[in-house]
Amino acid sequence: MWTGQGCILTTKDFTILEFLQERRHRFSETYAALLRAKLDAATVIFREDMPAHVTTLNSRVRFRIGDEQPQTRIISHDELQGFVGLTLPLTTLRGLALLGLAAGETIVLPRDGTAAPERVVLEAVLYQPEAARRKMRATARPALRLVHNADAGTPPRGVPIISGGDDDPGPSAA
């Protein structure tokens, strides 16, 4: 089971889980117990400090249930219309279980009834918004570079400017 297993959450993810706990009457006892355990054992950090291999909200993860084939899903806040099979909402037991886990970690979930517990292995975090944000900031546009110094080409004050001998006054004469 999940007893004693910690997790790492961003402040935003922790706040969302607290909100879910306030309306826990919608969830099963198993879900409510996992939610309580996650909140009690969580290490809460700022999103800038989140390791790239830890699941956060909106992360794309590859996980495996028991000996089944790996699945890839995006951990979402709630059920998204039109994204059947692409997301795994936090409102499901598996979605909640994966939130805060690091790649390579396993969590065992009890099933309702007499069925054997379900072993969930997080194989990899394929995309994490916090890591992507850090990478984008690191590769942000380069610092400004001086291309032309307008002061370098101006003659000193008081020196007359001699034209090239052409009597055409140019567009400024219009």
Long-range contacts (C-beta under 8 A, 24 or more apart in sequence): 1-108, 1-109, 1-110, 1-117, 2-34, 2-37, 2-38, 2-97, 2-107, 2-108, 2-109, 3-37, 4-41, 5-37, 5-41, 5-105, 5-107, 6-41, 6-42, 6-43, 7-38, 7-41, 7-42, 7-43, 7-99, 7-100, 7-101, 8-42, 8-43, 8-45, 8-50, 8-51, 8-54, 8-100, 8-102, 9-38, 9-42, 9-43, 9-44, 9-45, 9-56, 9-99, 9-100, 10-44, 10-45, 10-46, 10-47, 10-50, 10-56, 10-57, 10-130, 11-44, 11-45, 11-46, 11-47, 12-47, 12-57, 13-56, 13-57, 13-99, 13-100, 14-39, 14-42, 14-44, 16-57, 16-77, 16-90, 17-42, 17-90, 17-96, 17-99, 20-90, 20-91, 26-91, 27-91, 28-93, 28-112, 30-93, 30-109, 30-110, 30-112, 31-93, 31-96, 34-93, 34-96, 34-97, 34-109, 35-96, 38-96, 38-99, 38-100, 42-100, 47-130, 47-133, 48-130, 48-134, 50-128, 50-130, 50-131, 51-102, 52-125, 52-128, 52-130, 52-131, 53-102, 53-103, 53-104, 53-124, 53-125, 54-100, 54-101, 54-102, 54-103, 54-125, 54-128, 55-98, 55-99, 55-100, 55-101, 55-102, 55-122, 55-125, 55-128, 56-99, 56-100, 56-128, 56-129, 56-130, 57-90, 57-99, 57-129, 58-129, 59-125, 59-126, 59-127, 59-128, 59-129, 60-125, 60-126, 60-127, 61-88, 61-98, 61-122, 61-123, 61-124, 61-125, 61-126, 62-122, 62-123, 62-124, 62-126, 63-94, 63-98, 63-120, 63-121, 63-122, 63-123, 64-120, 64-121, 64-123, 65-94, 65-118, 65-119, 65-120, 66-118, 66-119, 70-123, 72-126, 75-99, 94-120, 98-122
